Amino acid sequence: MTIQGITETDIANYLANTPGFFERQAELLSSVQLTSPHGQRAVSLQERQMEMLRERIKGLELKIVEMIRHGQENLAIAERLHRWTRALLLTTEPRALPRVMVAELKHEFMIPQAAIRVWGADAGFADQHFALPVSTDVQSFAESLSSPYCGVNAGFEATGWLEDPSSVASMALIPLRGGVGDQGALATVGLLVLGSPDPTRYGADMGTEFLTRIGEVASAALARLLPASE
């Protein structure tokens, strides 16, 4: 019988399928020497296993630290959202809602610039800044958004609503919906604009779930500005 055709795979398969081999050959197990990944010195199999275990534990510790960090960040965001929502609920004067909404958003989330327009507001609010005329292009664009837009400032007309449009490098555009539109769907009645000089603050690859929640809460609060349904 020849062993010339035996490969490393054959040996590995034999050892995997013969669990009692190293029990019968204990002296062989203790004599196995491996190269340490932390240098060229030879270490025993047991020592190499310990090194691998320490590396795995270190990797798990890093993952735990990362999970804790994300948890703390999410908790901080939830607390800011809570304070912002509370401020809206405490605003008893409907015409003050847009101002409070924008001011508290900027404060809680450290947003450099923000603005809002509501074109579906009741005629009694026509003299308010948030009810200034908005072009049909902006309204059509807001209507087309199935989720908030995040990305570079591509010269959107709505950028002009901000305090310093020329400094805006990235922005988020959040549609506001309320009332009843076509086929019973919610109508688009406004647009919330967030702007930043940081080109990475609102990236095209960022998730929009949180901004969507902002839009939903804002839309619900601004329902008090809409004409009463008949």
N, C-alpha and C positions, 0 to 999 in steps of 0.2 A: 504494500500500500504506500502511495506517495503523498506527500503533503505539499507538493510543488504548486498545486492549484488552489490552495487555501488563501483567501483574501482577508483583509481587515474586517470587511463586512461579515464574512463567515464567522470570524472569531467573535465579533460583537454580538451577532445573533446567537451564537452558542452560549456566551456568558449571560445574555438576557434571558435565555430559555433554560438556564441551568443555575437556579438560585443557590443551590447548595455547594457550588464549586469552590467559592472562597471560604466556606466553612471547613471544607476538607483540606484546602490549601491556604490556611491562615498565614503561614510564614511567607507565602508569595505576596499576599495583600500588604503585609507590613514592609516588604522590601521594594514595592513599586515607588519609583521616583519620577516626579513631574517637574517641569520648568515653571517657576513662579512667574506670574504676569508682572510682578514688581521688580524684576531683575532676572539675571540669567542663572541664579542659584537653583539648585535642585531641592525640591521639598517632597515630603512624603504625601501619599494619597490623602491621608487624614488631614494633614495641614492644608493641602489644596482645597479640600472640601470645606474646611473652616473659612478659608479666604473667600470662597464662592458664597458661603452663607453670610459672611460679613458684608460682602458687596450687595447681596440681595436685600439684607436688612437696611443698608444705607439707602438703596433705591426706594424701598418702601417708606423710609423716614422722609425722604425728599417729596414723595407723592403726598404723604400726610400733611407736610408743611404747606404744599401747594393747595391742597383741599381746604385747609384751615384759612389760608389767605383768601381764596375765592369765597369761602363762606363769610368771612368778615366783610369783604367788599360787597357781597350781595346784601348782607344785613344793613350796611351803611346806606346802600341805595334804597332799600325798602324803607328805612327810617326817613330818608329825605322825601321819598314819594309820599309817605304818610303825612309829614309836616306840610307838604305842598297841598295835598288833598284837603287837609284840615283847614288850611287858610282859605281855600275856595268855599268850603262849607260854612265858614264863619263870616263870609262876605254877604251881608244881607241886601245891599244895594246892587241890583242887577247891572246897572251901567258901570259899576266899579269892577266887575268881574274880570274883563280883559286886562285891565291895568294890574290888578293884583296877580292874575295868572302869570303874566310876563315877568313882573318884578320878583315874585317868589321863585319862579323857575330859574331865573338868573342867579338869585341868591343861593338857593339850595344846591344847584348843580354846577355852580361856577361857570355859567354860560356868559361869554363876553357880550353878545348882542342877541336880542330877540325881539320879535314883533308879531302882531296878529291883525288879521282883517276878517271881518264877518260880513259877508254880503247878503246873507239871508236874514239879517236882523229885522225886528219890527221897525216900522216907520218912525216910531217914537224915539228911536235912538239915532236918527239920521244925522244929528249934529255932533255925534261922538267921533273921536279920532279913529276908533276901530271900525267905523262904518264908512270910512272914506271910499269913494268909488274905486272899483277894481275892474281891470279890463277883462273882456271875454276870453282873451288868451290865457290869463292867469286862472280864471275860473275853469276853463276847459282842461288846463294842465292839472289842476287840483283834482278835478273829476276823474282824470285818467289814472291817478295814483291808487293802486290797489294796496300799497303799503308806503310808509314814509320814504322819501328820497334822501339818500345820504351820499355825498360826494363833493367834488370840487365845485367852486362857484363858477358856473358856466355862463355867467351874465344873465341870470334869471331876473325877470322884471321885479319879482318880489324882493330881491336883494335891496332894492331902493327904499324899502320900508324901514331898513335898519339905520341906526344912528350914524355909522361910518361904513357905507357900502364898499368903499375902495379897499378897506383893510381885510375884508372877508375872503379867506382862502378856501375854506370848506364850510358846508352848510347842511342842515337837515330841513326838509320841507314836510310838514305833517298835515295831511288833510283833516278837516273837521267836518263831521257829518251829523245831521239831525233832521227832524221832520220827516216827511214822506216824499220820495222822489218818484222816478219812473218805475212802474210795475211794483209799487209798494216798497222799494228799497229805500234806504236812508239817502237823503239828498246831501250833496256836498255844499256846505254853507259857509265855509271859511278855510283859512290856511294859517298855520302857526309856523313861523320861520325862526330858525336858530342859526347863528353865524359865529365863526371863529377865525382868528388869523392863523391858527395852526392848521396846515393842510392835511394833517393826519387825524384831527379831532373827529371828523365825520367822514370816514372812508367808505368807499363803495362796497367793501367786503365786510363791513361790520354788520352784526345782527340788528334787526329793526324791531324785535319783540318789545323791548322796553319803550322805544319811541311810540310804538303802536298803542301801548297802555297809556302813555301820556296823552295821545290823541283821543283815546276813548274817554278818559276822565275829563279832559278839557271839553269835549263835545257834550258830555252829559251835563257839565256845569253850565255851559253856554246855552243850553236848551231854554233857559229863562229869558234869553234875548230874542227868541224866535216868535213870530206871530202866533197867537193862540189859535189852535185848530178849531174849526167850526163844528 
